Amino acid sequence: MKNHEYAIVDIETTGGNARGSRITEIAIIIHDGVKVIDRWETLVNPQQEIPLPIFALTGITNEMVADAPVFDDIAEKVYALLSDRIFVAHNVNFDYSFVHHQLSESGFKWNARKLCTVRAARKIKPGLPSYSLGNLCRSLEISLENRHRAGGDADATAILFSQLVASDSEQVIAQMIKKTAQDQRLPPNLPPQDFEQLPAKPGVYYFYNEARKVIYVGKAINIKKRVASHFTGHSITPQRQHFLRDIHGISFEVCATELMALLLECTEIKKLWPTYNRALKRFEAKFGLYEYEARSGYRYLAIGKVGKFQRCIESFNTIHEGINLLRSLSEQFDIDHRFCKYCLPQVFEPFHHIDSEVLPNVAQHNAQIDKAIAFLADSRSSFAILDKGRSEEERSCIWVENGRFYGMGYIPTDVAITEAGLLKEYVIPYRSNQYIMQLIGNFAKKFPNKIITV
């Protein structure tokens, strides 16, 4: 510990992310691992308005910072105090992101090893009810004056740091500040053991918030490597900063193949609807092919928007896909075009006025509609995809029934499959959607040797 010097930092800001907000106050305390050897603090003119909620929290007003130096004026001083020292803060990534960003804007290229006193306290003093600075100070009887001001919080963090050093009989801090240490990149609230248990295998991983609610689901060919990639870099976007602060736990499920991981990721996102998942939420089908009967007895085929409580015959991402299919069915089964509706509102009209003198025979017309619908049903094949398992003792199976994803699972290698239908007994059912079937269809075309048809 005596071989390092530490810069214990606290800042106040105009908001919660470094890209759109600015520092209004900064305090830096230099600690040699035994005692405080220097201290500096100043208000900073952020060159933007301080929002009322921030004023209510910190008590710093626009008038207080009006005559304070702008960050450019103090950047050289800040850089000198931080250079060649380990950057220490409570929830270190927040303070680090602001200081790094504003030093960069002022022309200073600076990076440092970090030490988070939240993570250090969790390891050195486990079992406390809370690790927020205020609650830690109460638990450890640390005097905390001028709360939510840079100087007061930095002083309290310095005392906390000294206590952690004194209690660190297992050299936890020395391990945490190594350049290769996981603590240099892990989010402040994530238990290290959650990361350490992750396997280097294909599968799906789940991030949880403090209430153990899933906030993100991802898939990976190598779970450990993919999860680690979430924590690298110094992005200052609000979404990333909030995302990292919200991660309090990780779990995972190993899958035999990348395709199974993709399918599980998709179904879990649809089921759990995690806050930070964006991309797969956009793959909902927007249009569908519907069949309905008017009061005249004639049946219609129509393309319309997918309704929440309406079941469609087929679904499509774009209206053009639906129109092309309906036009094809109309030509193939000689369906009168007047009974094909290509852009119907979500609530279907129960009756249409059509010149009755030239209408086709009702029975014959409706029979053609039945043939078109039957054709679509018959075109939906049932098949299985057999592939490697998670170990040599099993094989993986993905089951598609009547053109829809039915489920997936694992079959012991010593089980003899005498007919394809028996595979269904080994799969866990999942809900299908168009995106899942697109993934399966692409795989089936690429690897036809892994397909077993029914």
Secondary structure, DSSP 8 states (H G I E B T S, - for coil): -TT--EEEEEEEESSS-TTT--EEEEEEEEE-SSSEEEEEEEE-B-SS---HHHHHHH---HHHHTTS-BHHHHHHHHHHHHTTSEEEETTHHHHHHHHHHHHHHTT------EEEHHHHHHHHSTT-S--SHHHHHHHTT----STTSHHHHHHHHHHHHHHHHHH-TT-HHHHHTSTT-GGGTS-TTS-HHHHHT--SSSEEEEEE-TTS-EEEEEEESSHHHHHHHHT-S----HHHHHHHHH--EEEEEE-SSHHHHHHHHHHHHHHH--TT--GGGGG---EEEEEEE-TTS-EEEEEEE--TT---SEEESSHHHHHHHHHHHHHHTT--GGGEEEEE-SS--S-----GGG---HHHHHHHHHHHHHHHHHTS--EEEEEE-SSTTEEEEEEEETTEEEEEEEEETTS--SSGGGGGGGEEE----HHHHHHHHHHHHH-GGGEEE-
